């Protein structure tokens, strides 16, 4: 199994930027969005600790419209740690069940403001420049330096450069599905495999910061009858992108001993921490330890846990839930989940 990087969309993104600027828009980068956060998350306590999860120490929830929206579903989560952004921020991915593709929400933990940003692919090679929604599940994300990697299941994952993030005004002729900001895709890492081998499903992503340079961790959601593999891709110390062999392919170290129904996995202090959903009504399970020897911590999370990320300075594990009216961004103390 391996990943093959596609060509860079720099020219197409430049053409879209010129179109946007002609109508009063601009590239603003992640800092521009963090200066414009019209929505607010709020601290919350679920109706009972049993519903919120036994290991949750902090919980935030979205504004009412986002909390109950049947069309947009939260999935991935990552942090601003070591990205050059001078704020404690989270980024959360969503996918649309109504044909609007996928998006991310930037959340400032100090002000508790947030803003949605549509993810899009550049179009118009040889014609009018434009953008189309990035139609993927967006089950996991990694914010690494200026790049954002977004999981795309059987397709691999897509990579955006936050410097390309643009404000799109009305009248630019670009469909944004109500979003003021758009982040275009720079390139993709396409999932490939040698003959006779099953391609990896990129259900979620995280970054193992216990090594230098960091390692990108990908994993598979799978039932008891499916594979549930974990893959580790070394990154390049200079670029922060995936390290590749002479043939241009990125090859992982793969372990097939992941947990059933994994929704996210991250490495911290020598252990894996894995979320697993038990449906929309039951609290989720956390697994801690090494593949093949996980310790289960049941009833640890709210129902519907998804991707997971580690914040080293606070030693907290952050995750997000997906089901309407049961949507939280929540944190757990890593030390409360022994392996």
HELIX and SHEET records of a PDB file:
HELIX    1   1 UNK A   10  UNK A   22  1                                  13    
HELIX    2   2 UNK A   29  UNK A   34  1                                   6    
HELIX    3   3 UNK A   49  UNK A   52  1                                   4    
HELIX    4   4 UNK A   64  UNK A   68  1                                   5    
HELIX    5   5 UNK A  162  UNK A  164  5                                   3    
HELIX    6   6 UNK A  334  UNK A  336  5                                   3    
SHEET    1   A 5 UNK A  26  UNK A  27  0                                        
SHEET    2   A 5 UNK A 166  UNK A 167 -1                                        
SHEET    3   A 5 UNK A 181  UNK A 192 -1                                        
SHEET    4   A 5 UNK A   2  UNK A   5 -1                                        
SHEET    5   A 5 UNK A 249  UNK A 251 -1                                        
SHEET    1   B 5 UNK A  26  UNK A  27  0                                        
SHEET    2   B 5 UNK A 166  UNK A 167 -1                                        
SHEET    3   B 5 UNK A 181  UNK A 192 -1                                        
SHEET    4   B 5 UNK A 113  UNK A 123  1                                        
SHEET    5   B 5 UNK A  39  UNK A  40 -1                                        
SHEET    1   C 6 UNK A  26  UNK A  27  0                                        
SHEET    2   C 6 UNK A 166  UNK A 167 -1                                        
SHEET    3   C 6 UNK A 181  UNK A 192 -1                                        
SHEET    4   C 6 UNK A 156  UNK A 161 -1                                        
SHEET    5   C 6 UNK A 147  UNK A 151 -1                                        
SHEET    6   C 6 UNK A 141  UNK A 144 -1                                        
SHEET    1   D 7 UNK A  26  UNK A  27  0                                        
SHEET    2   D 7 UNK A 166  UNK A 167 -1                                        
SHEET    3   D 7 UNK A 181  UNK A 192 -1                                        
SHEET    4   D 7 UNK A 113  UNK A 123  1                                        
SHEET    5   D 7 UNK A 102  UNK A 108 -1                                        
SHEET    6   D 7 UNK A  89  UNK A  96 -1                                        
SHEET    7   D 7 UNK A  72  UNK A  79 -1                                        
SHEET    1   E 5 UNK A  26  UNK A  27  0                                        
SHEET    2   E 5 UNK A 166  UNK A 167 -1                                        
SHEET    3   E 5 UNK A 181  UNK A 192 -1                                        
SHEET    4   E 5 UNK A 113  UNK A 123  1                                        
SHEET    5   E 5 UNK A 130  UNK A 133 -1                                        
SHEET    1   F 5 UNK A  42  UNK A  43  0                                        
SHEET    2   F 5 UNK A  56  UNK A  61 -1                                        
SHEET    3   F 5 UNK A 329  UNK A 333 -1                                        
SHEET    4   F 5 UNK A 316  UNK A 321 -1                                        
SHEET    5   F 5 UNK A 305  UNK A 311 -1                                        
SHEET    1   G 4 UNK A 204  UNK A 208  0                                        
SHEET    2   G 4 UNK A 215  UNK A 219 -1                                        
SHEET    3   G 4 UNK A 230  UNK A 234 -1                                        
SHEET    4   G 4 UNK A 253  UNK A 255 -1                                        
SHEET    1   H 4 UNK A 262  UNK A 268  0                                        
SHEET    2   H 4 UNK A 271  UNK A 276 -1                                        
SHEET    3   H 4 UNK A 284  UNK A 290 -1                                        
SHEET    4   H 4 UNK A 293  UNK A 301 -1                                        
END                                                                             
